[in-house]
Structure formats: C-alpha cells, structure tokens
C-alpha cells in the first residue's frame, strides 16, 4: 500500500513548476529549545560554507567541554579566545550581543512559542548583528514554523530563477516576482524553501 503523501506536498504540487522538484524525501521540522545558542550559531555561520561553519561551531562548543553554554558563560569567555576559534572581530561582538540581549530580555523557547513570526522578527532584529535572514533561519530550523519564506536568501533566489527560468535583472522587480510566486505556497512556504535548497545542492 502506497504511503500517503504529507499535506504540505499535496498543497505545493498545485504549483506545477515546483512539483517538478518535490519527488525527493519528505522534510520534517524539529524544535530546538536553546534559542540563544541557535542564534549565536546562525551568526557564526554567516557568509561561510557549511563545512567551515560546522568546524567553527564545534570549536565553540569545545570551549565549554562540548556542552551547550548558557549566555552568561559565553559573556565570560575572553574575546581573544573566541577569535582563536576562527570568529572575526565583528562576529565576536555579535555573539556577545546575542548573549547579553537574551539574558536581559529572558529569551527562551517558551517565550517565543507564544509569539507570531513578525513579532519574533521585530524583537530579535533589535540585536546588533542579527538581521531578518538570521531570524528567519531560527523560525524555520529552531521553532519549526511551517510558513516562513526567506526572500533575500541568495540560494533560494538562484534556485527559483533557475527553476522558473526568470530573466528579470532588476533586483526590486525580481524580489517582487519571487514573493508573488511564494504566495501560493503558503501556509507551507518553509517546506518549499527546504526543497528548493535541496534541489540546488543536488
């Protein structure tokens, strides 16, 4: 007996072009509760390839004997030590900004679970070094929100341009076109992103 397809795939298949890349494995979203650490990890990985980002993150955890640190522990680590694991001067500042903000505002998974996406974006982008993209990744990969679309993610843009054969060069018009395409994927835009990233990587 054929296994029933998840609801998100049935919905996304209504877009006949997107349906072309949906035959691979189904994706699931998982909740991770250490929000401060996940934000710090996102900052560490900015503008790095996956392999290098993983190495730096592993070195970071090794500073705490492989355990997940609390924000106050991160603030106690000298800047020079964080630089020695491969973080730039600005990333050291941003990581500590996250730790400080999360302590001051009592940022926990439970607190964010009761907030909608836009409220979380508004709250966390107050942190210097944390932009919209970083929070969108948190919404997808830590809070398991199903309807997030990161329109400014370069990888997503490239996948969509290639898949839909878009010829638009003007950045504003391109952004508008991509957002318009993504509207029909709601309320499962996160899954669309996951399949588009997977297709690009393959």
N, C-alpha and C positions, 0 to 999 in steps of 0.2 A: 504493500500500500504506500502510495507516494505521500511523503511528509508535507503537511500543509505549509504553505509559504507564509512568512510573517506579514502582518498587516502593513508594515512600512513599505515592503517591497511591492505589494499589490497596489498601494497608492502611488508609489514612484513610477511604476510601469505605465501609468497613464501618459507620462511623457515618453513618447516612442523613441526619442533620441537617447534619453537617459536609460531607457530599458535595455539598450544595447550593452551596457556595462554592469548589469545587475545579476548576471548569472553565476557570479562567483559566490564564495561563502557569505553567509548572513553575518551581520555585525550585531554585537550586543554592547550595551553601555554599562559601565560599572561605576559605583560610587566610591570615592576615596575621601576619608574624613579629615585628614590632616591638611586643611586648607592653606595655612601659612607656608608649609613646606612645598606644597604643589605650586603655589605662586612663585616661590623662590626658584624652584626647578624650571619653571617656564622662563624666568628671566635669564637663568644660566644658559638655557638652550637657544636664546635669541641669536639669529644670524649665524648659527653653527649647523653643520650637518649632524645627522642623528648619532653617528658613531662617536664623534668628538664630544658632543653634548653628554652622552652616556658616560664617557670616561671622566669628565669633569664632575658630574653628579656623583659618581661612585667615590671619587676622591673626597668630595664634600662630606659624604656620609662617613667616610673613614676617619674624618676629624672627630667624629662622635662615636667611634668604635662600631660603626655600621648601623647604629640605631638612629631613628628619626628624632632630630633635635627639636626642642621647644624654642620659640622665638627668643626667649631670654638667653638661651645657650648660644644662639647664633650671634647675638649682640656682644656676648662676652669674648668671642674669638677675635684676635687682633686682625686688622685689615691686611697686614703683611702675610699672615697665614693664609687668608682667603686668596690673596694674589698668587701665592705659591702653587695653588692647585690649578691655575690657569684662568682665573677670573680677571677681567680688565678692571681698572680703577673705577670706572663708572658702574660696572656690574656689582662690585663690592658695595658701593654706596646704595644701589637699588635694592640689593638683597637685604641690607640692614634697614632700609626704609620700610620694606615689607614687614620685617620682624617687629619693628617699632610700631607701625600702624596697627598690625594685628593684635599687639598687646594692648595698645591704647583704646582700640575700638572693640575689643573682645570678639575678634573674628573667629567663628567656629563654623563647622559644617551645619550644626543645628540652626544657628542664626541665619545662615544663607538659605537653608532649605525652605524657610518661611517667606522668602523674598522672590519677586519675579525677576526675570532676566535683566530688564532695563534698570531696575533698582540696584541690582548687584553691580552692573556696569558703572552706574553713576557713583556708587560707593567706592569701589576698588580703583577706579581710574583717578581718584584723588591722590593715590600714591605716586610719587615721582618715580618714573621708570616703569610703571605699569600702564600700558596702553590698552586700547579696545581689543586688539588681537589677543593679548595675553589673557584677558578676562574671558574672551570667547572660548579659548582653549580650556580654561578652567571650567566653564559651563558645560562644555562637551565631555571632557575627559575626567573630571572630578565630581561634578554634580549630576552627570548623566542626563542633562537636559536634551530632549529629543528634537527641539525646533530651533537650532542655532545655525546661522549662516554667516561665515566669516568672509564677507565680500572682498576685503582687502588682502586676503591671503594669496600670495603670488602663485603658489602651487595650484590652488583652486582655479584662479583666473586662467592659468595656462591650460589646465585640463578642459575647462569649459570652452575656451577659444578653439582648442583643437577638436573637441568632440562635436561642437555645434558649427564649426567652420566659420567663425566670426571674423570679419575683415575690418572691423572698426578700429581706428588708430587713436582717436581722441579719447583720453582717459576718462573724462566725465561721462561721455556717451557710452563708453564700454561698461563702466560701472553701473549705469542706469539699465543697460541691456541685460547684464548679468543678474541684477536684482529682480528685474521683471521675470526672467526665466525661473529664478528660485522661488518666486511667489507660489507657483503651482505645486512645489514640493512640500510646502507647509501642510500639516504640522510635523513633518519628518525630515526637515532640512539637514539635521545633524547626520543622519544616515546617508543622505545624498552626498554630503561632504566626504564621509568615510569611503564611499565607493569611488568618488572622483579622485581622491588621493591614492587609493589602491590602484586604480586604473593607470594613473600617471606613473606610479612606481614600477608597475609591471611592464 
